[in-house]
Amino acid sequence: MLVKRTVGARGQVVLPIDLREQFGFREGTEITFEGKVGEIVIKPAKTPQQIVEEFCNSSRKIDIRGKGGAKWIKKVIEEQYEEEYGLH
């Protein structure tokens, strides 16, 4: 489905009712905006638990022994994000 909308003076855009119903966006639904190369993707927001589960199910091998702890994990997450979304 392709729908054209105009951005208002305050940067607001109204999601068409067909899309809101199709994806279950109701009043109060939290969403995320993902900037990809040449596009913006709107998705339902994930809970912290969902984010951790997705990260843990990554095909990337993670071994934090001797890797620098939290800083290393942050670097791995950033690299994974860049690989997936093509952002730098």
C-alpha positions in Angstrom: 0.0 0.0 0.0 1.4 3.4 -0.9 -0.2 6.5 0.7 0.9 10.1 0.4 0.7 12.4 3.3 1.9 16.0 4.0 4.1 16.8 7.0 2.5 19.5 9.1 4.2 22.7 10.5 5.2 20.8 13.7 6.5 17.8 11.8 3.4 15.7 12.4 2.0 13.1 10.0 -1.3 11.3 10.4 -1.2 7.5 9.7 -4.0 6.4 7.5 -6.7 4.4 9.3 -6.1 1.4 6.9 -2.5 1.2 8.0 -3.3 1.8 11.7 -5.8 -1.1 11.6 -3.5 -3.4 9.6 -0.6 -3.0 12.0 -2.6 -2.6 15.2 -1.6 1.0 15.9 -4.1 2.3 18.4 -4.1 5.4 20.5 -1.3 5.2 23.0 0.7 2.6 20.9 4.4 3.4 21.1 6.3 3.3 17.8 9.9 3.6 16.7 11.3 5.4 13.6 14.2 3.7 12.0 16.3 5.8 9.6 17.6 3.6 6.8 19.4 4.6 3.6 16.8 6.6 1.7 13.8 5.7 3.9 12.2 5.8 7.3 10.6 2.7 8.7 7.9 3.0 11.3 7.4 -0.1 13.6 5.7 -0.9 16.9 8.2 -0.2 19.7 9.9 -3.2 21.2 10.1 -3.9 24.9 13.5 -4.1 26.5 13.0 -7.9 26.8 12.3 -8.2 23.1 15.4 -6.2 22.3 17.6 -8.4 24.5 16.0 -11.6 23.1 16.6 -10.5 19.5 20.2 -9.6 20.3 20.8 -12.9 22.0 19.4 -14.7 19.0 21.9 -13.0 16.7 23.9 -15.2 14.4 27.0 -13.3 15.6 29.1 -15.2 18.1 29.5 -13.3 21.3 32.2 -14.1 23.8 32.7 -11.4 26.4 35.6 -13.1 28.2 38.5 -10.7 28.1 36.8 -8.4 25.6 36.3 -5.2 27.7 32.9 -5.8 29.1 30.1 -3.2 28.4 32.2 -1.1 26.0 32.9 -4.1 23.8 29.2 -5.1 23.9 28.2 -1.6 22.9 30.6 -1.7 20.0 29.2 -5.0 18.8 25.7 -3.7 19.0 26.7 -0.6 17.0 28.4 -2.7 14.3 25.4 -5.0 14.1 23.1 -1.9 13.7 25.3 -0.5 11.0 25.4 -3.8 9.1 21.6 -4.2 9.2 20.7 -0.6 8.4 23.6 0.7 6.5 24.1 3.7 8.7 27.4 5.1 9.9 
